[in-house]
Amino acid sequence: MLSSIVKLLFFLLSTAFLHVSGLYEDQVGKFDWTQRYIGKIEKLYWDQSNPSKKLLVTTDKNVLASIHVYNGSIAWRQILEDNDRGTIDAVFHQDKYFVGVCGGGRYVRSWKVETGALSWENTVHHIARPGADIKIKGNDQVIALTPYGVYSYDLLNGKQKWKFSLPNSDGTVFDRVIVRGNEVIAIGHLPGAHVTIVKANNEGVISSQKSIPAAWINKETR
Ligand SMILES: *[C@@H]1O[C@H](CO)[C@@H](O)[C@H](O)[C@H]1NC(C)=O
């Protein structure tokens, strides 16, 4: 009796295992296939724009892509420049919009989620440096943090609304921007020294700036 229960358990376990490993292999095939065409996924968003069940991804191969969730097929793919101009530093997705800072903080771009077509592009600077973040504020404004300052653009046409500079002459790297109510908050850090927080209002006018000593911060801390 006991041995037949053990046998049954063993049978159930082994079929469960086969089932799981079968699914797993199936997924590996799909992911490998996709990886060959788009690269290794770095950022992933659920496409909020329509009920079509797609993912929006960016990859280590400077690719933006939209992927059908159920079958893994690529709806569209945008391959950016195959050099440091095309690196994707930061992206943000909201509704029909996908916006990003590229090329080491040099460009701010906006793509249409439906087709992957570029809506607009702004050149911020000509030299790449680290530190970028991007958000959409409300439903009409892009807030882009770059190594050269925080910029506000019209979400629809990319027209610049305002800009403020960041206190980074001492080497502080700003890599986070938060949008909260009518405030825009940029956060930076200098390894071994401090965290700096700059707050601005809805017109890009700095309202406060403070540095908090944080000697424990090293290059790896984020
Ligand atoms: C994957 O699914 C989408 C949406 O249902 C469909 O349009 C597309 O043709 C499918 N692709 C393949 C290769 O089956």
PDBQT file of the ligand as one rigid body, heavy atoms in Angstrom, charges set to zero:
ROOT
HETATM    1  C1  LIG A 301       1.109  37.314 -32.531  1.00  0.00    +0.000 C 
HETATM    2  O1  LIG A 301      -0.043  37.879 -31.968  1.00  0.00    +0.000 OA
HETATM    3  C2  LIG A 301      -0.477  39.111 -32.577  1.00  0.00    +0.000 C 
HETATM    4  C3  LIG A 301      -1.651  39.661 -31.764  1.00  0.00    +0.000 C 
HETATM    5  O2  LIG A 301      -2.604  38.705 -31.498  1.00  0.00    +0.000 OA
HETATM    6  C4  LIG A 301      -0.802  38.876 -34.048  1.00  0.00    +0.000 C 
HETATM    7  O3  LIG A 301      -1.197  40.085 -34.655  1.00  0.00    +0.000 OA
HETATM    8  C5  LIG A 301       0.436  38.323 -34.738  1.00  0.00    +0.000 C 
HETATM    9  O4  LIG A 301       0.159  38.043 -36.080  1.00  0.00    +0.000 OA
HETATM   10  C6  LIG A 301       0.934  37.056 -34.036  1.00  0.00    +0.000 C 
HETATM   11  N1  LIG A 301       2.194  36.649 -34.646  1.00  0.00    +0.000 N 
HETATM   12  C7  LIG A 301       2.495  35.378 -34.901  1.00  0.00    +0.000 C 
HETATM   13  C8  LIG A 301       3.818  35.130 -35.542  1.00  0.00    +0.000 C 
HETATM   14  O5  LIG A 301       1.735  34.480 -34.631  1.00  0.00    +0.000 OA
ENDROOT
TORSDOF 0
